[in-house]
Amino acid sequence: METNQTSWITEVTLLGFQVHPALEIFLFGLFSVFYTFTLLGNGVILGLICLDPRLHTPMYFFLSHLAVVDMSYASNNVPKMLANLVSQKRTILKVPCIMQTFLYLAFAHIECLILVVMSYDRYVAICQPLRYTVIVSWRVCTGLAAASWVFSFLLALVHVVLILRLPFCGPHVINHFFCEILSVLKLACADTTLNQVVIFGACVFILVGPLCLVLVSYTRILVAILRIQSGEGRKKAFSTCSSHLCVVGLFFGSAIIMYMVPKSSNPEQQQKILSLFYSLFNPMLNPLIYSLRNAEVKGALRRALCKDRPM
């Protein structure tokens, strides 16, 4: 009877950053600015790709998916974090908490797969340019994008189903700023070995495997770039690929440290910092990296601004 009474948690408290109230107000303002830039930057990228016919290519088709994922990823975690920074009541109901975990996992998986698909697109474009339109057709692009979304949501659903089978009897506190999966599992009063094994297996499949594919693709791309005779062509190819590598390094690096590297002496703080990095900073930096290092995006932005400027 006591087990039945304690096995269901209706709500939990998110401890957040546990800093001085004055610092919480500062963090609220700072993170609000970052979140605004995340939505604005990715929104501009998405708008340029939709409106500019010159950007209607496979690479920018996948980049538009990346922009949607980044906005969704940040919007899943950041608004609740901002609300908790200025609120005394920092609770979240169990169902929204599990939904937050599900969406966070789904969008993280999608970003991994989209980055791999983008590396494959660049590999074909640079290493097999004459066959590019045949290999990377619009049918293939649509299929790869759809498969990435469907598979990612199904894999996230597996994690959630395994979480829901567990009895939760406390503590009623999550030492995080959102319902991150490892923090949620600490609420369970049963063996979570199966969950941990599935998480590790998913990391190998969705992080290590894709990262290896990306590294192989870019190793071959680097060899092909060095063979380009034209200095201008070499510079253009390297600029496009280096921006993608920056995004890959930021995302995969933080995620691998989070889930596959042995924990530090203060794992909760490590989790918060890394989660903040790939929940807010990485989505904000992605459009900056692509716009600052990509001549076609900068050209599309100039054309859009000139078109709107009154004569």
C-alpha positions in Angstrom: 0.0 0.0 0.0 2.8 2.3 0.9 4.5 1.4 -2.4 1.3 2.2 -4.4 1.1 5.6 -2.7 4.6 6.6 -3.4 5.0 5.0 -6.8 3.4 7.9 -8.7 4.9 11.4 -8.7 2.4 14.0 -10.0 4.9 16.9 -10.1 8.6 17.6 -9.5 10.6 20.6 -8.7 13.4 21.8 -11.1 16.2 23.2 -8.9 17.7 25.1 -11.9 21.0 26.9 -11.3 20.7 27.6 -7.5 22.4 31.0 -7.5 21.8 34.3 -5.8 18.4 35.9 -6.7 20.2 38.9 -8.1 22.2 36.7 -10.4 19.1 34.9 -11.4 17.6 38.1 -12.7 20.9 38.7 -14.7 20.8 35.2 -16.1 17.1 35.7 -17.1 18.0 38.8 -19.1 21.1 37.2 -20.6 19.4 33.9 -21.6 16.4 35.8 -22.9 18.7 37.7 -25.3 20.4 34.5 -26.4 17.0 32.8 -26.9 15.8 35.8 -29.0 18.9 35.7 -31.1 18.4 31.9 -31.5 14.8 32.4 -32.9 15.8 35.4 -34.9 18.9 33.9 -36.5 17.4 30.6 -37.4 14.2 32.3 -38.5 16.2 34.6 -40.9 18.1 31.6 -42.3 14.9 29.7 -42.8 13.2 32.7 -44.4 16.1 33.3 -46.8 16.1 29.7 -47.9 12.4 29.7 -48.5 12.3 33.1 -50.4 15.6 33.1 -52.4 15.4 30.7 -55.4 19.2 30.6 -55.5 19.2 28.7 -52.2 16.8 26.1 -53.4 19.5 23.4 -53.4 19.9 20.2 -51.4 22.4 21.7 -49.0 20.1 24.6 -48.0 17.2 22.2 -47.9 18.9 20.3 -45.2 20.1 23.6 -43.6 16.4 24.7 -43.4 15.7 21.5 -41.5 18.6 22.2 -39.1 17.1 25.7 -38.5 13.7 24.3 -37.6 15.3 21.7 -35.3 17.4 24.4 -33.5 14.4 26.6 -32.9 12.3 23.7 -31.7 15.1 22.3 -29.6 15.7 25.6 -27.8 11.9 26.3 -27.4 11.4 22.9 -25.7 13.9 23.7 -22.9 14.5 27.5 -22.6 11.1 29.0 -21.9 10.6 26.8 -18.8 14.1 27.7 -17.6 13.4 31.4 -18.0 10.1 31.1 -16.2 11.8 29.3 -13.3 14.5 32.0 -13.0 11.9 34.6 -12.1 9.4 32.4 -10.3 9.3 31.0 -6.7 7.3 28.0 -7.8 9.5 25.9 -9.9 7.5 22.7 -10.3 6.5 20.9 -13.4 3.8 18.2 -13.8 4.8 14.7 -14.6 3.2 14.6 -18.1 4.8 17.9 -19.3 8.1 16.7 -17.8 8.0 13.4 -19.7 6.9 15.3 -22.9 9.9 17.6 -22.5 12.2 14.7 -22.2 10.7 13.1 -25.3 11.0 16.2 -27.5 14.5 17.0 -26.2 15.7 13.5 -27.2 13.8 13.6 -30.6 15.2 16.9 -31.7 18.7 15.9 -30.5 18.6 12.8 -32.6 17.3 14.7 -35.6 20.1 17.2 -35.4 22.7 14.3 -35.4 21.2 12.7 -38.5 20.7 16.0 -40.4 24.4 16.8 -39.8 25.4 13.4 -41.2 23.2 13.9 -44.2 24.7 17.4 -44.8 28.2 15.9 -44.7 27.1 13.3 -47.3 25.7 16.1 -49.5 29.0 18.0 -49.3 31.0 14.8 -50.0 29.0 14.1 -53.2 29.1 17.8 -54.3 32.9 18.0 -54.0 34.1 14.4 -54.7 31.6 13.5 -57.4 30.3 16.8 -58.8 29.3 15.4 -62.2 26.9 12.9 -60.6 25.7 15.2 -57.9 22.2 15.9 -59.4 21.7 12.2 -59.9 22.9 11.0 -56.5 21.4 13.8 -54.4 18.1 14.2 -56.2 15.1 15.9 -54.6 13.5 12.6 -54.1 16.6 11.3 -52.2 16.7 14.6 -50.1 13.1 14.3 -49.2 13.4 10.6 -48.3 16.5 11.3 -46.1 14.9 14.2 -44.3 11.7 12.3 -43.7 13.6 9.2 -42.5 15.6 11.3 -40.1 12.5 12.8 -38.5 10.6 9.5 -38.3 13.5 7.5 -36.9 14.4 10.1 -34.3 10.9 10.3 -32.9 10.6 6.5 -32.8 13.9 6.2 -30.9 12.9 8.9 -28.5 9.6 7.1 -28.0 11.6 3.9 -27.0 13.3 5.9 -24.3 10.0 7.3 -23.0 8.3 3.9 -22.9 11.2 2.5 -20.9 10.9 5.5 -18.5 7.2 5.1 -18.1 7.5 1.4 -17.0 9.4 2.5 -13.9 7.8 3.4 -10.6 8.8 6.9 -9.4 8.8 7.4 -5.7 11.2 10.3 -5.3 12.9 12.5 -4.5 10.5 14.9 -6.0 13.3 17.1 -7.1 15.4 17.3 -10.3 18.7 19.0 -10.0 18.5 20.5 -13.5 16.8 23.3 -15.4 14.7 20.9 -17.5 13.7 17.2 -17.5 16.9 15.8 -18.9 16.7 12.0 -19.2 19.5 11.1 -16.8 18.1 13.4 -14.1 14.6 11.9 -14.6 15.9 8.4 -14.1 17.2 9.4 -10.7 13.5 9.8 -9.5 12.9 6.0 -10.1 12.9 3.6 -7.2 13.6 0.6 -9.4 16.6 -0.8 -11.3 17.3 1.5 -14.3 20.1 -0.7 -15.8 18.0 -1.4 -18.9 17.5 2.3 -19.4 21.2 3.1 -19.0 22.1 0.3 -21.5 19.6 1.6 -24.1 20.9 5.2 -23.6 24.5 4.0 -24.1 23.5 2.0 -27.1 21.6 4.9 -28.6 24.6 7.1 -28.0 26.9 4.7 -29.9 24.4 4.5 -32.7 23.3 8.1 -32.9 26.5 9.9 -31.9 29.6 7.8 -32.4 28.4 6.1 -35.6 27.3 9.4 -37.3 30.4 11.2 -36.1 32.6 8.5 -37.7 30.7 8.9 -41.0 31.1 12.6 -40.9 34.9 12.3 -40.2 35.3 9.8 -43.1 33.3 12.1 -45.4 35.4 15.1 -44.5 38.7 13.3 -44.8 37.8 12.4 -48.4 36.5 16.0 -48.9 39.8 17.4 -47.6 41.8 15.2 -50.0 39.5 16.3 -52.9 39.9 20.0 -52.0 43.6 19.8 -52.0 43.5 18.5 -55.5 41.4 21.5 -56.8 43.7 23.6 -59.1 41.7 26.8 -58.8 42.5 28.8 -55.7 39.1 30.4 -55.7 37.3 27.0 -56.0 39.4 25.6 -53.2 38.6 28.6 -51.0 34.9 28.3 -51.7 34.8 24.6 -51.0 36.8 24.9 -47.8 34.7 27.8 -46.5 31.4 25.8 -47.0 32.8 22.7 -45.4 34.6 24.4 -42.5 31.3 26.0 -41.3 29.7 22.6 -41.3 32.6 21.1 -39.3 32.3 23.9 -36.7 28.7 23.0 -36.1 29.5 19.3 -36.0 32.3 19.8 -33.5 30.2 21.9 -31.2 27.2 19.6 -31.2 28.8 16.2 -31.2 31.6 17.2 -28.8 29.2 18.5 -26.1 26.8 15.5 -26.5 29.6 12.9 -26.3 31.1 14.5 -23.2 27.6 14.6 -21.7 26.6 11.0 -22.2 29.8 8.9 -22.9 32.7 10.5 -21.0 33.1 9.5 -17.3 31.4 11.9 -14.9 33.3 14.6 -13.1 33.3 15.0 -9.3 30.3 17.3 -9.7 28.2 15.6 -12.4 25.1 17.7 -11.8 26.9 21.0 -12.6 28.6 19.4 -15.6 25.3 18.2 -16.9 23.8 21.7 -16.5 26.6 23.5 -18.3 26.7 21.0 -21.2 22.9 21.0 -21.5 22.9 24.8 -21.5 25.5 24.7 -24.2 23.7 22.5 -26.7 20.2 23.7 -25.7 20.9 27.4 -26.1 24.4 28.3 -27.2 24.7 25.8 -30.1 21.3 26.7 -31.7 22.2 30.4 -31.4 25.7 29.9 -32.9 24.6 27.7 -35.9 23.1 30.6 -38.0 26.0 32.9 -37.1 28.5 30.3 -38.3 26.6 29.6 -41.5 25.9 33.3 -42.3 29.3 34.6 -41.4 31.2 31.9 -43.3 28.9 31.3 -46.2 29.0 33.8 -49.2 25.7 32.5 -50.7 23.8 33.1 -47.4 25.3 36.6 -47.1 24.5 37.3 -50.7 20.9 36.2 -50.2 20.6 38.5 -47.1 21.9 41.4 -49.1 19.5 40.8 -51.9 16.6 40.5 -49.4 17.6 43.8 -47.8 18.0 45.6 -51.1 14.6 44.3 -52.3 12.9 45.7 -49.2 14.8 49.1 -49.3 12.6 51.9 -50.8 13.8 53.4 -54.0 
